[in-house]
Amino acid sequence: MARPRVYGESTRRELIDAAGALLAERGPAALSVRAVAEAVGATTSAIYALFGSKAELVRGMYVAGFAALDDHLAAVPVTDDPWRDVLELGLAYRASALAEPHLYRVMFDRPVVEFVPDADDAALALGTLAHLERATARIEATLGLPRGLDLATATRALWARAHGLATLELAGGLGDGGEALWRAVLLADQHGWRSRGASDPVSPRG
């Protein structure tokens, strides 16, 4: 009797990327185990061996997306200017969304009904906010937050702005604005925070 084929990490990633491409190009209805396998020249056994089911394949996409986001945010240096760090974290968020657009929808839009994030998935997603929360905590400790905002609310407010910009950009809603528009919006937020009692923001370039 032939031994079952063993599939490696490269096949796992190929399947995740193929599933993301199918979802982006043809919608949730096209995302079947067979279609994903055929897209990489494999059989359905590859998906069942590596993931177990269609729902777990989508969970793999979800996890891969947040892992990539965490890598981008972790690469932002910590400086002696927490406002600058917040700005750079926002731009790193943009870079991650643009690099993995096929996963971004799975991370936030829940387009595939078979996959519902569980408590571990939610914890993974929230864990990526730790980088932003640490920078925001440094603002709170050394410069002060806007009046009426606690650390958790301030962190989520900053994340919400970046998420909104990323969603618009991926949908083509920002036109040719690109990074320059992101900088303008994020810095405008910083000026708004200052008017409510926070410290001076950083300049656009430095």
Beta strands, then each sheet from edge to edge (+ up, - down):
end
